[in-house]
């Protein structure tokens, strides 16, 4: 991907909706990580049992694995910002109930059930947000946007538990639950200010299981997406292994079991440090070697740990490992967002969540089993070298994603350049123009072809990219009269759409012509965000008055934002 197609963190942060989405995520994550620390300590203080600690961890992981795929369907079935808002509000209510139960020293099992319910409600976040990020930022800033999310997520791994530790010093665990409930409320408030409206193509009346299957099929149709998801599952598997290996690694380094948090902080620090560079890395013309290199950075430090007993060196190795994980995640997820159809993206991210979380869980249990059979040194070598070998084997497959991602960015840039010249979209931001360019269908027609016919339903907007057309309309006596000629860089068909009328004119090519067809659904989705420019409104009303005085109106009314079906005459 060339430098000309690479955006920046500053440019991504200029987008208002992106800032709101990022802020809601940050607030939610800080509350979540601090709450996790408080919850684990509270359960252990109440029970004194490591088994209950395992159950507490399972209450957070298992719902995400079980319900993530179905959550993706919900995020494609309903408006995505609304899905996030409902998730935040309902989580706030449940967390408040949990604070009450903890404050009254209620049954521990009820505490875990409420924790599991909170985790279940949160499963919609990744599918909905993953599909929204490409909608609220420019295509060229997509890597930067994902890098910001990843960097903040790793920063929170350090900051969140520290806040949890401070709350524990107060001595009352209800403060931890209360803080998390408050962060859900703040996140919900921020989401109410997001303007973008985005949803997938999952029908509300459709079968949930059928729509899950459609998400799986969407993945199968995009083999590169399967490979990219495989790399994300691979790096999450290393993470799952690390959650088990950190204790024996810490003991080997002489810091005892308590050194677990020391190594976790190292991995998180690596993620924060590399987040600032991953956007520059994305400018490389070949992303595949970078993704594989990131995977090697993540896995090989575990093998290298057998060569040292220095806590400082061990910490630095985990910094490298954490950096590798962010490189893989950001570049692979960005490629997924670019490669897959956006109306199915939440369902795909739902399947993605189930796969990668399952990989982490299975890997963790597998490593635990190996530790019961082998020495820690042997297990470290198996994890470090084994996962690295799998990454190298996947290099030829992921290399194909480079060309697909680069071609799409360049194609959209060319499409945006055309749409920016039209007064129709003068008030549209770049992400909206990119969605329209992506949705546009190119049609090449010979001279004499009828593009639209007077009286037909208005089902699309047409952009004249190259060539020429003649516009005619029937007069009161039924005779065709010539209204105007249109050349390159113009558009037609907006009158029927914005006024909810059948076609008011016939448009015929007078030379070999290239046009873009933008379906009414995509056109109205763009208007939901930006509305029509005043120049386009006046132009549309003027031509309608000229061609059909009895149908003319003073201007564009609320029909400009009606659903696509309402535009058909």
N, C-alpha and C positions, 0 to 999 in steps of 0.2 A: 504494500500500500504506500503510494508516494506521499511526500510531505505536503503536496498541495491538497490532499484529501484529508489531512489530519487536523483536527480541531484542537482546542485547549481547554483546560479547567476553567479559566476565566470566562471563555466564551460560553461554555456549558452553564456556568452559574449566572449568566445574564438572563437565561430563560426563567421567568417568574415561576411557572408551574414546576419546573425541575427543582428550583430552590425549595419550594414548599414540600415537595415529595421527599427530598433529601432531608429536610429539617424534621419532618414527621418520623422518618426512619431513624434518625439519630436520637431523637427524644425517646422513642419506643425502645431502642436497643440499650440505651443507658439504664432505663428502668428495668428492663428484662434481665440484664446481667447482674445488676445489684440485687435484684429480687432472688435470683437463683442461688447466690451465695447465702443470703439470709435464710432461704427455705431449707437448704441442705443442713445448715448448722442447727436450725430450729428442730428439724426432724431427728437429727442425731441426739440433740439434747433431750428430747422427749423419750426416745427409744433406747439410745445407747447401742444401737445395732447397725453394723455395716450393711446388713441385708436391707434395712429400711432405706439406707442411702442409695443402694442399687435400685430399689423400687421408686425412689424419688427421681432418679435420673431417667428411668424407664417411662415415668409419667410424662416427661417432656419429649422423649424421642419417639416412642411408639405411636402416639397420635399423629405425629408428622409423617411417619412412614405410611400409616394406614390411610390417612385422609388427604394427603397431598394431591393425589391424582384427581380425586373428586372435587377438591378445592379449585383445581385448575378449570374444571368444567363450569363451576359457579362464576369464576372470573371471566369466562368467555360467554356465559349466558346472560349476565347482568352487567350494567355499567360499572367499569372497573374502579373508578374512584369511589363510587357508592359502596362497592364491596369492601374496600379498605376502610371506609368510614364505619360501616356496620360492624366490621370486625373489631375496630378500635373501641367503639362504644360498648359493645357486648362484652369485650374483654375487661373494660373498666368496671362494668357491673359485677362480673364474676370475681375480679380481683378484690373489689370492695367486700364482697361476701367472704372471700378467703381471709381478708384482714380481720373481719369480725370473728370468724371461727378460730383463728390463731389467737386473737385477743382474749377469747373466752376459754382457751386451751381445750378446744373441741377435739373430737376423735381424729387421730392422725390419718386414718383411712379417708375421712371426709376431706381433710386437707389435700391429700394426694389426688382425690377425685376432682376437686376444684382446680388443682394445678393441671391435671390432664385435660380438663375442659378448656382452660385458658390456652393450652398448647393447641388443641383442636381448632379453636376459633382463629388462632394465628396462622393456620396453614394456608389461608387464602393470600397472605401477604406476598410471598415470593412469586406465585403465578401472576397475581394482579400487577404488582410493581414491576416484575420483569417484562411484562407486555407494555406497561405504561412508559417506561424509560425511553424507548425509541419514539414514542409519541410526543414527549415533552422536551426533546432536545434535537438539535440538528444531526443529520446522519454523520457528518464529519466529526461531531463531538461525542459520538456514542461511546467510543473507547474511554474518553476522558470521564464521561458520566459514570460508566461502570467502575472506573478506577476510583472515583470519589466515594462511591458506595463501599467498595472493598476496603479502601484506606480507613474510612470512618469505622467500618465494622471491626477492623483489627484494633483501632485505637480504643474502641469501647471495650474490647476484651481486657485491656489494661485498666481503663478508667472505671468501668462498671463494677467489677469486683472490689476495687478500692473503695468506691462509694458504699458498697455493701458492707465492707469491713468497718467503715466509719459508723454505719447504722448499727452494727452489732455492738459497738462500743457504748451506744446509748442504752443497750440492754433490753430493749423492747422490740421484738421481731415485727410487730404490727407496723412499725415505721417503714420497713422494707416493702411490705405489701401495699401500704398506703402510697408510698412513692411510685410504685409501679402502676397503681390505679390512676394516679395523677398524670403520669406520662402518657397513658392511653388517652386520657381526656384531652391533653394538650395536642397529641397527634391527631385526634378526631377534629379538633378545632382548626388545625392547620389544613387538613384535607377539605374542609368546607370552603376554603378559599381557592382551591384548584379549579381552574376554568375548563381544562380539556375534558372532553367527553369521549370515552373510548369503550368499545365492547367488541366481543368476538361474534362469530356467526352461529353459536350454539343456540338452538331454539329453546325457549322457556318451557314449551310443552313436550319437548323431546325426552326420550328415556335417558336417564343419567348414565347407565352402563353403555348405551350405544354411543353417547358422546365421549365417554372415556375411550372407547375403541377408536373413535374418529381421531382423537389426539394421538393414539399409538400409530394409526395409519399415516397420519401426517408426518410423523417421524420416519416411518418406513419408506415413504416416498422421497425423503431427503437423506440419502445415505451419509452425506457429509455431516449432517446433524447428529446422526447416530454415533459417528466416530467422535465428534466433539463432545457429546454427552459422555461417551466412554472415557475420554481423558479427564473430564470433571469427576466422574465416578472413581477413576484411578487415584486422583489426588485426594479425594475425600476418603478413600480407603486407607491411604497413608496417614491421613489425619486420625481416622479411627484407630489405626495401629498405634499412633503416638499417644493416645489417651491411656493406653495400657502400658506402653514402653517407658513413659516418663518416670514412673516410680523406680524401675530397675536401673534406668540410666542415671537417675539422681543418686541412687545408692552407689552405683559404680563410680560416680564422680566425687563421692565423699560428702554430699550435701544432705544425705538421708532422704526419707520419704517426703519430708517437707519441701525438698527442692523441686517438687512437681510444679508449683506455681512459678518458680524461677525460670524453668524451661518453657512453660506456657507463655510467659511474658516475653521471652526471647523470640518465639515464633510470631507473636502478635507484633512485636517491634519490627521484625523483618517485613511483615505485611504493610505496616505504615510507611516504612522507608521506601519500599519499591513502588508504592502506589503513585508517588510523584514522578516516577520514571516510566511507568508502563505505557503512558500515552505517547511518549517519545519513541518507545520501542515499537508501537503500533505503526509508525511511519515506515518501517522496514518493508521492502517489497516482498519479503518472504516471512510470513508469520509462523508457518509450520515449524521451522527449526527453533523459533522462540518458545513455542508451546512445549515442544519436547524438551528443550533446555530447561524450561521452568519445572517440568516434571522431574528431571534429573536433579535440579537444585533442591527439590523437595525430598526426594528419596535418598540420594547418596549420602547426605549428612548422617543418616542413621547408621550406615555401614562405616563411615569415617569415625564414628564415635568409639568404635572398638580400639582405635589407635591412640586414645588419650584418656587420661584420668584427671585432666584439669577442668575445674568447673567453668573457668572463663572460656576455654576453647569449646567446651560442650555448649555453653550459652551461645557463642558465636555461630556454631554449627546450626543451632535451631533458628537463629536469625536468618541464615541462608535458606533454611527449609521453609520458614514462613513466607519469605519473599517469593520463593518458587511457587507456592500455592496461589498467591495473588496473581502472578503472571499467567498461570494456567487458567484460573477462573475468569479473569477479566477478558483475556483475549478469546477464550473459547465461548464464553457467554455472549460477547459482542458479536462474534461470527454467527452464533445461533440466531440472535435477534435480527441479523441482516439476511440470513438465508431462509428463514421460515416465514410463511404467510402470517400477517399480524392478526387476522381474524381467528386463527387457531393457536396463537402463541401462548395464551394462558394455559390451555390444555396441555400443550407440550411441556411447559415449565412445571405443570403439576406432575406429569410423568417423570420429568427430570428430577424433581424433589424426592419422589419415592425411590428412584433408582440410586441417587447419590447417597441419600441417608441410609438406605439398605446396605450399600457398599461399605459405609463407615461402620455400621453395626456388625455386619458379618466379619469384616476385617478385624475389628476389636476382639470379637469372640475367638476368631481363628488364632490371633496372636496370643491371647490368653491361654488357649489350648497348647500352643507351641511352647510357651514358657513353662508349662507343667511337664513337658517332655524333654526340653533341651535347655542348654545354658543360655543366658541372656545374650552373650556374645554371638552365638549361632543365630539366634532369632533376629538380632540387629542386622547381621549380614544377609539373611534371607529377605527381610523387608527392604533393605537398602538396594541390594543388587537385583532382587526379583522384580520389584515394581519398575526399576530403571530399565530392565530388559523389555518389559511389556511396552514401555513408552517408546523405545527405539523401534520396536516392531510396528508401532502404529504410525510412524513418520510418513510413509508414502501416502497413507489415506488422508491424513490431515493436511498434507501439502496441497491437495486439491481445493481445500477451502480458501486458500490464498487468492486464487484467480477469481473464484466466485464472488468473494467479498469486495475485491478491488474493482471488478467490473460493475458491480451494483452501485458502488459509491460514485463512480464516474458517470454512469448512466443517469443517476438521479441528479447529479450536478448539472448535466446538460439539460435535463427536463426542467429543473428549477429556473435555469437561465431563460427558457422560453416562457414559462408561466409568470415570471417576474415582470415581463414586458406588458402583460395584460392589465388594463385598468380594473378588470373584474376582481382581481385578487390583490389590489394595491395595499389593503390593510392586513393581508395574511402574513403570519410569521413563517420563518423558513421550515420548521417541522411540518406545518400544514402544507406548504408547497411541496415538500418531499413526499408526503403521503399521497397527494394528488398526482405527482409525477410517477410514483410507483404504481398507482391504480390505473393510469392512462393506458389505453390499448391503441397501438399504432395501426392505422388502416391506410393502405395505398390504393388509390382509385384512378381509373382511366378517365379521360375527358368524356363528358356526357353521362356520368353516373349520378343517380339521385341519392343524396346523403340523407336528407329528411324530406318528408312529404307533408304538405299542408293537410291538417285534419287528423294526422296520426297522433298517438299518445306521445307525450314528451317524456322520454326515458333516459336522456343523456345530454351532457354538454359536449360540444365539439370545438376543438382548437385547431385552427388551420396553420399547420407548420410550414408547408411549402405548396405552392400552386395557386389556383384561383377558382372561385365559385361565383355563381350568379344566384341572386335571391329574387324570387317571384312570388306573387300572391294573387288570388282570384279577386276580381272586382265584383260589384253588385250584380253585374250581368253574367258572371261566371267565366269571364275571359281573364287569362293570365296577364298580369302587368309586371314589368320589370321594376324592381325597387332599388337594387344596388348591386355592385360587385364587391367582393371581399378578396383580399390577398393575404400573403404570409403575415403571421404575427397577429391575426385577429381570431375571433371566436364567434360562434352562433349557437342557437338552441337554448339560450338562457331565459328567453321570454316565457316560453311554455313552462319551464321548470319553476321559475320564481313566482309566476302568476297562477300556477296550477291550471294551465290551459292546454288544450290540444295544440299541435303545431300550427302556428299562425302564418307560415310561409313554406315554400318549397325551395330547397337549396340543391343546386346541380353544379357539378364540376365543369369547368370550361377548359381545363388543361389537366395533364397528369398531376394528381394532387395527393399530398400526404396529410392526413388529419389524425388527431388523437381523440379517442372517444373516452370520456370520463362519465362513468355510470352515475345516475341520479343519487344513488345511495352514498357514494363517495363525495359527490358535490355537496349534498346537504350536510354531511358530517363536517365538511370544511366550514360551511356557513355557521354551524353551531359554535365554532370557535372564534371566527373572525367577522362574520357578516359580510354583506356586499359593500363595496366602496360607494361613496356618494356619486362619483362620476359614472360608475356602471349603472346605478339606479336611475339616474337622469337619462342616460343613453337608452336604457331599456324602455322607459316610459315614453320617450320621444319617438322611438321607432314603432312602438305599438300604436301610438296616436296616429302616426303617418299611415301605417298599413291597415289598421282596423280601428277606426275612431270609436265605433260603438263598444269596443272591448277595452279601450284604454282606461287607465286609472291615473290618479295623481302621482303615483310612485309605487315603489315596491312595498307590499304590506307584509303581514306576518307569515304569509304563505312561503316566504323565502326560507323559512326554517322548518317547513313541514316535512314529515317523513317522505321517503322517495315515492311510496305508493300513492300518496295524495297528489302527486304532480301529474298523474295520468289523467287525460281528459275523458 
